[in-house]
Amino acid sequence: MADKASTAIGKGALQTAKHSPEDPDSGHEALVVSEVQLLLAEKRTSLAALRTGIAVFVLPLSVLSILIATSRYYTFDHVLPFIIPLLLLSGALVLLGSYLIIRSVMKMHHQDNLIGEIKKKHPLIAQFID
């Protein structure tokens, strides 16, 4: 019994999803909504890259703060062979984190501009896009 009801609901959903021949704009609206969904998915990916960039950027700062806090327990001359590669690696991580952050912010700005253009072109859909 439940299978018949779900099949009927599924068929009704498919019928409403298809655009009717009398309304040529319904297929166009579906395309615009799909385009906005794609842009929002790309924006979500950019936010994930931003989160990763922040984590990569913060890692060297936390390692250096631990080294500074424990600096009275070692002499700089004895640990110099370890500190130089660590500082180089930390610098590389800061550069990588900065690159990821800047790139993701630029991509999000571009995606916001594209969504704004869609809102201008399609005022009926603009009320649903925030």
VEXDOKOL-666735 format. One record per residue: x, y, z of N, C-alpha, C in turn. Coordinates in nm, 2 decimals. Example, Ala and Ser with C-alpha at 12.3 -4.5 7.8 and 13.67 -1.06 7.14 Angstrom:
REM VEXDOKOL-666735
SITE     n_px     n_py     n_pz    ca_px    ca_py    ca_pz     c_px     c_py     c_pz
SITE     1.32    -0.57     0.78     1.23    -0.45     0.78     1.32    -0.33     0.78
SITE     1.28    -0.22     0.71     1.37    -0.11     0.71     1.29     0.00     0.79
This chain:
REM VEXDOKOL-666735
SITE     n_px     n_py     n_pz    ca_px    ca_py    ca_pz     c_px     c_py     c_pz
SITE     0.08    -0.12     0.00     0.00     0.00     0.00     0.09     0.13     0.00
SITE     0.19     0.12     0.08     0.28     0.24     0.09     0.36     0.26    -0.04
SITE     0.39     0.14    -0.11     0.46     0.15    -0.23     0.38     0.22    -0.34
SITE     0.24     0.19    -0.34     0.16     0.25    -0.44     0.15     0.40    -0.42
SITE     0.14     0.44    -0.29     0.13     0.58    -0.26     0.26     0.66    -0.29
SITE     0.37     0.60    -0.26     0.50     0.66    -0.30     0.52     0.67    -0.45
SITE     0.47     0.56    -0.52     0.48     0.57    -0.67     0.39     0.68    -0.72
SITE     0.27     0.69    -0.67     0.18     0.80    -0.71     0.24     0.93    -0.69
SITE     0.30     0.95    -0.57     0.36     1.08    -0.54     0.48     1.10    -0.63
SITE     0.56     1.00    -0.65     0.68     1.01    -0.74     0.64     1.05    -0.88
SITE     0.53     0.99    -0.93     0.48     1.02    -1.07     0.43     1.16    -1.07
SITE     0.36     1.21    -0.97     0.31     1.34    -0.96     0.42     1.44    -0.96
SITE     0.53     1.41    -0.89     0.64     1.50    -0.88     0.71     1.51    -1.02
SITE     0.72     1.40    -1.09     0.78     1.40    -1.22     0.69     1.48    -1.32
SITE     0.56     1.47    -1.31     0.48     1.54    -1.40     0.48     1.69    -1.37
SITE     0.50     1.73    -1.24     0.51     1.87    -1.22     0.64     1.93    -1.25
SITE     0.75     1.84    -1.25     0.88     1.89    -1.28     0.90     1.92    -1.43
SITE     0.82     1.84    -1.51     0.83     1.86    -1.66     0.76     1.99    -1.69
SITE     0.81     2.06    -1.79     0.74     2.19    -1.83     0.64     2.15    -1.93
SITE     0.53     2.23    -1.92     0.42     2.20    -2.02     0.44     2.28    -2.15
SITE     0.39     2.23    -2.26     0.41     2.30    -2.38     0.35     2.44    -2.39
SITE     0.25     2.46    -2.30     0.18     2.60    -2.30     0.27     2.70    -2.23
SITE     0.36     2.66    -2.14     0.44     2.75    -2.06     0.59     2.73    -2.10
SITE     0.64     2.80    -2.20     0.78     2.78    -2.24     0.88     2.83    -2.14
SITE     0.84     2.92    -2.05     0.93     2.98    -1.95     0.96     2.89    -1.84
SITE     0.88     2.79    -1.81     0.90     2.70    -1.70     1.03     2.62    -1.71
SITE     1.07     2.58    -1.83     1.20     2.51    -1.86     1.31     2.60    -1.84
SITE     1.29     2.73    -1.88     1.40     2.83    -1.87     1.42     2.86    -1.72
SITE     1.31     2.87    -1.65     1.33     2.90    -1.50     1.40     2.79    -1.43
SITE     1.37     2.66    -1.47     1.44     2.55    -1.41     1.59     2.56    -1.44
SITE     1.62     2.60    -1.56     1.76     2.61    -1.60     1.83     2.72    -1.52
SITE     1.76     2.83    -1.50     1.82     2.94    -1.42     1.84     2.89    -1.27
SITE     1.74     2.82    -1.22     1.75     2.77    -1.08     1.87     2.67    -1.07
SITE     1.89     2.59    -1.17     2.00     2.50    -1.17     2.13     2.57    -1.18
SITE     2.13     2.68    -1.26     2.26     2.76    -1.27     2.29     2.82    -1.13
SITE     2.19     2.87    -1.06     2.22     2.93    -0.93     2.26     2.82    -0.83
SITE     2.20     2.71    -0.84     2.24     2.60    -0.75     2.39     2.56    -0.78
SITE     2.43     2.56    -0.90     2.57     2.53    -0.94     2.66     2.63    -0.88
SITE     2.62     2.76    -0.90     2.71     2.87    -0.84     2.72     2.86    -0.69
SITE     2.61     2.82    -0.62     2.61     2.81    -0.48     2.70     2.69    -0.44
SITE     2.69     2.58    -0.51     2.78     2.47    -0.48     2.93     2.51    -0.50
SITE     2.96     2.59    -0.60     3.10     2.63    -0.62     3.14     2.73    -0.50
SITE     3.04     2.80    -0.46     3.07     2.89    -0.35     3.10     2.81    -0.22
SITE     3.02     2.70    -0.20     3.05     2.62    -0.09     3.19     2.56    -0.09
SITE     3.23     2.52    -0.21     3.36     2.47    -0.23     3.47     2.57    -0.20
SITE     3.44     2.70    -0.24     3.53     2.81    -0.21     3.54     2.83    -0.06
SITE     3.43     2.82     0.01     3.43     2.83     0.16     3.51     2.72     0.22
SITE     3.51     2.60     0.17     3.59     2.49     0.22     3.74     2.52     0.20
SITE     3.77     2.57     0.08     3.91     2.61     0.06     3.95     2.72     0.15
SITE     3.86     2.81     0.18     3.90     2.92     0.28     3.92     2.86     0.41
SITE     3.84     2.77     0.46     3.86     2.71     0.59     3.99     2.63     0.59
SITE     4.03     2.56     0.48     4.15     2.49     0.48     4.27     2.59     0.48
SITE     4.26     2.70     0.41     4.36     2.80     0.41     4.39     2.86     0.54
SITE     4.28     2.89     0.62     4.29     2.94     0.75     4.36     2.84     0.84
SITE     4.33     2.71     0.83     4.39     2.61     0.91     4.54     2.60     0.88
SITE     4.57     2.60     0.75     4.71     2.59     0.71     4.79     2.71     0.76
SITE     4.72     2.83     0.76     4.79     2.95     0.80     4.82     2.96     0.95
SITE     4.72     2.90     1.02     4.74     2.91     1.17     4.84     2.81     1.23
SITE     4.86     2.70     1.16     4.95     2.59     1.21     5.09     2.65     1.24
SITE     5.15     2.72     1.15     5.29     2.77     1.18     5.29     2.87     1.30
SITE     5.18     2.94     1.31     5.18     3.04     1.42     5.17     2.97     1.55
SITE     5.09     2.86     1.56     5.08     2.78     1.68     5.22     2.71     1.72
SITE     5.28     2.66     1.62     5.41     2.59     1.64     5.51     2.70     1.69
SITE     5.52     2.81     1.63     5.61     2.92     1.67     5.58     2.97     1.81
SITE     5.45     2.98     1.84     5.42     3.02     1.98     5.46     2.92     2.08
SITE     5.46     2.79     2.05     5.51     2.69     2.14     5.66     2.70     2.16
SITE     5.73     2.72     2.04     5.87     2.74     2.05     5.91     2.86     2.14
SITE     5.84     2.97     2.12     5.87     3.09     2.20     5.84     3.06     2.35
SITE     5.73     2.99     2.38     5.70     2.97     2.52     5.80     2.87     2.59
SITE     5.86     2.78     2.51     5.95     2.69     2.57     6.10     2.73     2.54
SITE     6.12     2.85     2.50     6.26     2.89     2.47     6.36     2.89     2.58
SITE     6.31     2.90     2.70     6.40     2.90     2.82     6.46     2.76     2.85
SITE     6.40     2.66     2.79     6.45     2.52     2.81     6.56     2.48     2.71
SITE     6.59     2.56     2.62     6.69     2.52     2.52     6.77     2.65     2.48
SITE     6.89     2.63     2.43     6.97     2.74     2.37     6.96     2.74     2.22
SITE     6.95     2.86     2.17     6.93     2.88     2.03     7.04     2.81     1.95
SITE     7.16     2.81     1.99     7.28     2.76     1.92     7.27     2.61     1.90
SITE     7.21     2.54     2.00     7.20     2.39     2.00     7.09     2.34     1.91
SITE     6.99     2.42     1.89     6.87     2.38     1.81     6.87     2.45     1.68
SITE     6.97     2.52     1.64     6.97     2.59     1.51     6.95     2.50     1.39
SITE     7.01     2.38     1.39     6.98     2.29     1.27     6.84     2.25     1.26
SITE     6.76     2.25     1.37     6.62     2.22     1.37     6.53     2.34     1.34
SITE     6.57     2.45     1.39     6.49     2.57     1.38     6.49     2.63     1.23
SITE     6.60     2.62     1.17     6.60     2.68     1.03     6.51     2.60     0.94
SITE     6.51     2.47     0.93     6.41     2.40     0.84     6.27     2.42     0.89
SITE     6.25     2.43     1.02     6.12     2.45     1.07     6.06     2.59     1.03
SITE     6.15     2.69     1.04     6.11     2.82     0.99     6.08     2.83     0.84
SITE     6.16     2.75     0.76     6.14     2.75     0.62     6.00     2.68     0.59
SITE     5.98     2.57     0.66     5.85     2.50     0.64     5.73     2.59     0.69
SITE     5.75     2.66     0.80     5.65     2.75     0.85     5.62     2.86     0.75
SITE     5.73     2.91     0.69     5.71     3.02     0.59     5.63     2.97     0.46
SITE     5.67     2.84     0.42     5.60     2.78     0.31     5.45     2.76     0.34
SITE     5.42     2.72     0.46     5.28     2.70     0.50     5.20     2.83     0.51
SITE     5.27     2.93     0.55     5.21     3.06     0.56     5.18     3.11     0.42
SITE     5.27     3.09     0.32     5.25     3.13     0.18     5.13     3.05     0.12
SITE     5.13     2.92     0.15     5.02     2.83     0.10     4.89     2.87     0.15
SITE     4.88     2.90     0.28     4.76     2.94     0.35     4.71     3.07     0.29
SITE     4.80     3.16     0.27     4.77     3.29     0.21     4.71     3.28     0.07
SITE     4.78     3.19    -0.01     4.73     3.17    -0.14     4.59     3.11    -0.14
SITE     4.57     3.01    -0.06     4.43     2.95    -0.05     4.33     3.05    -0.01
SITE     4.36     3.13     0.09     4.26     3.23     0.14     4.23     3.34     0.03
SITE     4.34     3.39    -0.03     4.32     3.50    -0.13     4.24     3.44    -0.25
SITE     4.28     3.32    -0.30     4.21     3.26    -0.41     4.06     3.23    -0.38
SITE     4.03     3.18    -0.27     3.89     3.15    -0.24     3.81     3.27    -0.22
SITE     3.87     3.38    -0.16     3.79     3.50    -0.15     3.77     3.56    -0.29
SITE     3.86     3.56    -0.37     3.84     3.61    -0.51     3.74     3.53    -0.58
SITE     3.74     3.40    -0.57     3.64     3.31    -0.63     3.50     3.34    -0.58
SITE     3.49     3.36    -0.45     3.36     3.39    -0.39     3.31     3.52    -0.44
SITE     3.39     3.62    -0.45     3.35     3.75    -0.50     3.30     3.73    -0.65
SITE     3.37     3.66    -0.73     3.33     3.63    -0.87     3.19     3.56    -0.87
SITE     3.18     3.46    -0.79     3.05     3.39    -0.78     2.94     3.48    -0.74
SITE     2.96     3.57    -0.64     2.86     3.66    -0.60     2.82     3.75    -0.71
SITE     2.92     3.80    -0.79     2.89     3.88    -0.91     2.80     3.81    -1.01
SITE     2.83     3.68    -1.03     2.75     3.60    -1.13     2.61     3.58    -1.08
SITE     2.59     3.56    -0.95     2.46     3.54    -0.89     2.39     3.68    -0.90
SITE     2.46     3.79    -0.88     2.39     3.92    -0.89     2.35     3.95    -1.03
SITE     2.42     3.90    -1.13     2.38     3.92    -1.27     2.25     3.84    -1.30
SITE     2.25     3.72    -1.25     2.13     3.63    -1.26     2.01     3.70    -1.20
SITE     2.03     3.76    -1.08     1.92     3.83    -1.01     1.87     3.94    -1.10
SITE     1.96     4.01    -1.16     1.92     4.13    -1.25     1.84     4.08    -1.37
SITE     1.88     3.97    -1.43     1.82     3.92    -1.55     1.69     3.86    -1.53
SITE     1.67     3.80    -1.41     1.55     3.72    -1.38     1.49     3.77    -1.25
SITE     1.41     3.88    -1.26     1.35     3.93    -1.13     1.25     3.84    -1.06
SITE     1.19     3.75    -1.13     1.10     3.66    -1.06     1.17     3.56    -0.97
SITE     1.29     3.52    -1.01     1.37     3.43    -0.93     1.45     3.51    -0.82
SITE     1.47     3.64    -0.85     1.56     3.72    -0.76     1.50     3.72    -0.62
SITE     1.37     3.71    -0.60     1.32     3.72    -0.47     1.35     3.60    -0.38
SITE     1.39     3.49    -0.45     1.43     3.37    -0.37     1.58     3.36    -0.35
SITE     1.65     3.44    -0.41     1.80     3.44    -0.39     1.84     3.55    -0.30
SITE     1.91     3.51    -0.20     1.95     3.62    -0.10     2.10     3.65    -0.11
